[in-house]
Amino acid sequence: MGKIIFIDVDGTLLDYENKLPASADLAIKKARENGHRVYICTGRSKAEVYDYIWDIGLDGMIGGNGSYVEDYDHVVMHQLITKEQCQHIVDWLKARHLEFYLESNNGLFASENFEEKGNPVIKLYAQRKGKDDADHATVRTIFPEMIFGGELYRDDVNKVSFILNSYQDHLDSIEEFPDLKPGTWGGKGEIALFGDLGVKDITKAHAIDELLKYLGAKKEDTLAFGDAKVDIPMLEYCEIGVAMGSGGDEIKAMADYVTDDVDKDGLYKAFVHFGLIEE
């Protein structure tokens, strides 16, 4: 077995317009031809990993920021929010008039007014990421297969994301859900756009550890690529941690190596740098 490579999706494998750089596609194909294994390690649930991502050729995925682990078609680990926890979340968010979506391997299930409330937030998120067409970003372009009007009391949920009316909503979620793992995304601290709630004690690093046990592989043979704060645990865990040049200051400060931007062949250049492929 060669090296085992873990790649975040948004801002690392894909650019901020959900496009796959041709160089990243080529880098992964070449690396796998050279005997290395490649897994995406993402906050996305399986329903958000569309065919054009799988078509690259991957050995599996870690999803839900670590709640789901798959090697080929074998599920190594899957830890879900319980139906009771899901109902508690849904009821609490509705009572506070916070719009949300449930992230499941079976789909993304939106609250009643998520599209209306979400469109301006998605535009702002796209602007912060420097997207050229940020003014055209909508819930439906970012989440093309989102399900509206679906059942919201579910037993198949990996995590829940919700639009923050204020940062206090996140702080209150910490108090309300001690049995879950609250977080934010779309900005640091009080400029965050979304809160999220996931399975307690789950991280990308924990999921990688579970996969390595299953594979009988060594941590010394691992590399991780990411661009955001949520990726820091996996960069710390893996033998080599690589931050994208387009990533946040915090992850770039702790990384072993900083490559170029996601849309400037950053992934390909790092694969060459570490001898995973030849230029």
C-alpha positions as CSV (number, residue, x, y, z in Angstrom):
1,M,0.0,0.0,0.0
2,G,1.3,3.5,-0.9
3,K,0.3,6.7,0.8
4,I,-3.2,7.4,2.1
5,I,-4.4,10.8,1.1
6,F,-7.4,12.7,2.6
7,I,-8.8,15.7,0.8
8,D,-11.4,18.1,1.9
9,V,-13.9,19.0,-0.8
10,D,-15.0,22.6,-0.7
11,G,-12.1,25.0,-1.2
12,T,-9.6,22.2,-1.5
13,L,-10.7,19.7,-4.2
14,L,-13.4,22.0,-5.7
15,D,-13.1,25.7,-6.1
16,Y,-15.6,28.1,-4.6
17,E,-17.9,27.7,-7.6
18,N,-18.2,24.0,-7.1
19,K,-15.9,23.4,-10.1
20,L,-13.3,20.7,-10.2
21,P,-10.0,22.0,-11.6
22,A,-8.7,19.7,-14.3
23,S,-5.3,19.6,-12.6
24,A,-6.9,18.2,-9.4
25,D,-8.7,15.5,-11.3
26,L,-5.4,14.6,-13.1
27,A,-3.4,14.6,-9.8
28,I,-5.8,12.1,-8.1
29,K,-5.9,9.8,-11.1
30,K,-2.1,9.8,-11.4
31,A,-1.7,9.2,-7.6
32,R,-4.0,6.2,-7.7
33,E,-2.2,4.8,-10.7
34,N,0.9,5.1,-8.6
35,G,-0.6,2.9,-5.9
36,H,-1.8,5.6,-3.5
37,R,-5.3,5.6,-1.9
38,V,-7.4,8.8,-2.1
39,Y,-10.4,9.6,0.1
40,I,-12.4,12.8,0.3
41,C,-12.8,14.0,3.9
42,T,-15.6,16.5,4.0
43,G,-18.4,18.1,5.9
44,R,-20.7,17.0,3.1
45,S,-23.0,14.0,3.5
46,K,-23.0,11.4,0.8
47,A,-26.0,12.9,-0.9
48,E,-23.9,16.0,-1.7
49,V,-21.1,14.0,-3.3
50,Y,-22.3,14.2,-6.9
51,D,-21.3,11.9,-9.7
52,Y,-18.7,14.2,-11.2
53,I,-16.8,13.9,-7.9
54,W,-17.0,10.1,-7.8
55,D,-16.0,10.0,-11.4
56,I,-12.6,11.2,-10.5
57,G,-11.9,7.8,-9.1
58,L,-11.8,7.6,-5.3
59,D,-11.2,4.8,-2.8
60,G,-14.0,6.1,-0.5
61,M,-15.1,9.0,1.7
62,I,-15.4,10.4,5.1
63,G,-18.5,12.6,5.4
64,G,-20.4,14.7,7.9
65,N,-17.2,16.0,9.3
66,G,-16.3,12.5,10.5
67,S,-19.6,10.9,11.2
68,Y,-19.5,8.6,8.2
69,V,-16.7,6.5,6.8
70,E,-16.8,4.4,3.6
71,D,-14.1,2.4,1.9
72,Y,-15.4,1.6,-1.6
73,D,-18.9,0.4,-0.9
74,H,-18.2,-0.8,2.7
75,V,-19.5,1.3,5.5
76,V,-16.7,1.3,8.1
77,M,-18.5,3.6,10.6
78,H,-21.7,5.7,10.7
79,Q,-22.8,7.6,13.7
80,L,-26.1,9.4,13.4
81,I,-28.0,12.0,15.3
82,T,-30.9,10.0,17.0
83,K,-34.5,10.7,15.9
84,E,-35.2,12.1,19.3
85,Q,-32.2,14.5,19.0
86,C,-33.4,15.4,15.5
87,Q,-36.9,16.3,16.7
88,H,-35.4,18.4,19.5
89,I,-33.3,20.3,17.0
90,V,-36.1,20.9,14.6
91,D,-38.5,22.0,17.3
92,W,-36.0,24.4,18.8
93,L,-35.0,25.9,15.5
94,K,-38.6,26.4,14.5
95,A,-39.4,28.0,17.8
96,R,-36.6,30.5,17.2
97,H,-37.6,31.1,13.6
98,L,-34.2,29.8,12.4
99,E,-34.2,28.2,8.9
100,F,-32.2,25.1,8.5
101,Y,-31.5,21.9,6.5
102,L,-30.9,18.3,7.6
103,E,-27.8,16.6,6.1
104,S,-28.4,13.0,5.5
105,N,-26.8,10.4,3.1
106,N,-30.3,10.1,1.7
107,G,-30.6,13.8,0.8
108,L,-30.6,17.4,2.1
109,F,-33.9,18.2,3.7
110,A,-34.7,21.9,3.9
111,S,-37.0,23.7,6.3
112,E,-40.1,25.5,5.0
113,N,-38.6,28.9,4.4
114,F,-34.9,27.9,3.9
115,E,-34.7,28.9,0.3
116,E,-36.2,32.4,0.8
117,K,-34.1,33.2,3.9
118,G,-31.1,31.3,2.5
119,N,-30.6,33.0,-0.8
120,P,-29.1,36.3,0.5
121,V,-26.9,34.4,3.0
122,I,-25.6,32.1,0.2
123,K,-24.8,35.2,-1.9
124,L,-22.8,36.7,1.1
125,Y,-21.0,33.3,1.6
126,A,-20.1,33.3,-2.1
127,Q,-18.8,36.9,-1.9
128,R,-16.6,36.1,1.1
129,K,-15.1,33.2,-0.8
130,G,-14.3,35.5,-3.7
131,K,-16.6,33.9,-6.3
132,D,-16.7,35.8,-9.6
133,D,-20.5,35.2,-10.0
134,A,-21.4,35.6,-6.3
135,D,-24.4,37.8,-7.1
136,H,-25.9,34.8,-9.0
137,A,-25.4,32.3,-6.2
138,T,-28.6,30.8,-4.8
139,V,-29.6,28.0,-2.6
140,R,-30.5,25.9,-5.7
141,T,-27.2,26.5,-7.4
142,I,-25.1,25.6,-4.3
143,F,-27.4,22.7,-3.3
144,P,-28.8,21.5,-6.6
145,E,-30.5,18.4,-5.2
146,M,-31.9,19.9,-2.0
147,I,-35.3,18.4,-1.0
148,F,-38.0,20.8,-0.1
149,G,-41.2,19.7,1.7
150,G,-39.6,16.4,3.0
151,E,-40.0,14.8,6.4
152,L,-38.0,16.6,9.1
153,Y,-38.3,14.3,12.0
154,R,-35.7,11.8,10.8
155,D,-33.4,9.0,12.0
156,D,-30.8,9.2,9.2
157,V,-29.3,12.6,9.9
158,N,-25.5,13.2,10.1
159,K,-25.7,16.9,11.1
160,V,-27.9,20.0,10.8
161,S,-27.0,23.4,9.5
162,F,-29.0,26.5,10.3
163,I,-28.9,30.2,9.4
164,L,-27.7,32.4,12.2
165,N,-29.8,35.4,12.9
166,S,-27.0,36.4,15.3
167,Y,-24.0,34.7,16.9
168,Q,-26.1,34.4,20.0
169,D,-28.0,31.6,18.3
170,H,-24.8,29.6,18.2
171,L,-24.0,30.3,21.8
172,D,-27.5,29.3,22.8
173,S,-27.3,26.1,20.8
174,I,-24.3,25.1,23.0
175,E,-26.4,25.5,26.1
176,E,-29.4,23.8,24.5
177,F,-27.6,20.7,23.1
178,P,-24.9,19.5,25.5
179,D,-25.4,16.0,23.9
180,L,-24.3,17.3,20.5
181,K,-21.4,19.1,18.9
182,P,-22.3,22.7,18.0
183,G,-20.2,24.6,15.4
184,T,-20.3,27.4,12.9
185,W,-19.3,28.0,9.3
186,G,-19.2,30.7,6.7
187,G,-17.0,33.0,8.8
188,K,-15.0,33.1,12.0
189,G,-16.6,34.0,15.4
190,E,-19.4,36.6,15.2
191,I,-19.2,36.9,11.4
192,A,-20.2,33.2,11.0
193,L,-23.3,32.8,8.7
194,F,-24.4,29.3,9.8
195,G,-24.5,27.2,12.9
196,D,-24.4,23.5,12.8
197,L,-25.1,20.6,15.2
198,G,-23.5,17.2,14.8
199,V,-22.7,14.0,16.7
200,K,-20.7,14.6,19.9
201,D,-17.0,13.8,19.9
202,I,-16.9,13.3,16.1
203,T,-14.0,14.9,14.1
204,K,-12.4,14.2,10.8
205,A,-9.3,13.0,12.7
206,H,-11.3,10.4,14.6
207,A,-12.8,9.1,11.4
208,I,-9.4,8.8,9.8
209,D,-8.2,6.8,12.8
210,E,-11.2,4.5,12.4
211,L,-10.4,4.0,8.7
212,L,-6.7,3.3,9.3
213,K,-7.7,0.6,11.8
214,Y,-10.0,-1.0,9.2
215,L,-7.3,-0.8,6.5
216,G,-4.5,-2.0,8.8
217,A,-2.6,1.1,7.7
218,K,-0.1,3.4,9.5
219,K,-0.5,7.0,10.4
220,E,3.0,7.6,9.1
221,D,1.7,7.0,5.5
222,T,-1.0,9.7,5.6
223,L,-1.4,13.1,4.1
224,A,-4.3,15.5,4.6
225,F,-5.3,18.6,2.5
226,G,-7.7,21.3,3.7
227,D,-8.5,24.9,3.8
228,A,-10.7,25.6,6.8
229,K,-10.7,25.5,10.6
230,V,-12.7,22.3,10.6
231,D,-9.9,20.6,8.7
232,I,-7.3,21.4,11.4
233,P,-7.8,18.2,13.4
234,M,-7.1,16.0,10.4
235,L,-4.0,18.0,9.4
236,E,-2.8,17.7,13.0
237,Y,-3.5,13.9,13.0
238,C,-1.9,13.0,9.7
239,E,1.8,12.7,9.2
240,I,1.8,15.6,6.7
241,G,-0.8,18.4,6.7
242,V,-1.2,20.7,3.7
243,A,-3.2,23.9,3.6
244,M,-4.5,25.5,0.5
245,G,-3.2,29.0,-0.3
246,S,-6.8,30.1,-0.6
247,G,-7.5,28.8,2.9
248,G,-7.9,30.6,6.2
249,D,-5.0,32.1,8.2
250,E,-5.5,29.7,11.1
251,I,-5.0,26.5,9.1
252,K,-2.1,27.9,7.1
253,A,-0.3,28.8,10.3
254,M,-0.4,25.2,11.6
255,A,0.1,23.3,8.4
256,D,3.4,21.5,7.5
257,Y,3.2,23.0,4.0
258,V,1.1,25.6,2.2
259,T,0.4,25.0,-1.4
260,D,-1.1,27.4,-4.0
261,D,-4.8,28.4,-4.3
262,V,-7.4,25.8,-5.1
263,D,-8.0,27.4,-8.5
264,K,-4.3,27.8,-9.2
265,D,-3.5,24.1,-9.4
266,G,-2.7,24.0,-5.7
267,L,-3.6,20.3,-5.2
268,Y,-1.6,19.2,-8.3
269,K,1.5,21.2,-7.2
270,A,1.4,19.7,-3.7
271,F,1.1,16.2,-5.1
272,V,4.2,16.8,-7.1
273,H,6.1,18.4,-4.2
274,F,5.5,15.3,-2.0
275,G,6.4,12.9,-4.7
276,L,2.9,11.4,-5.1
277,I,3.1,12.0,-8.8
278,E,5.6,13.2,-11.4
279,E,5.1,16.5,-13.1
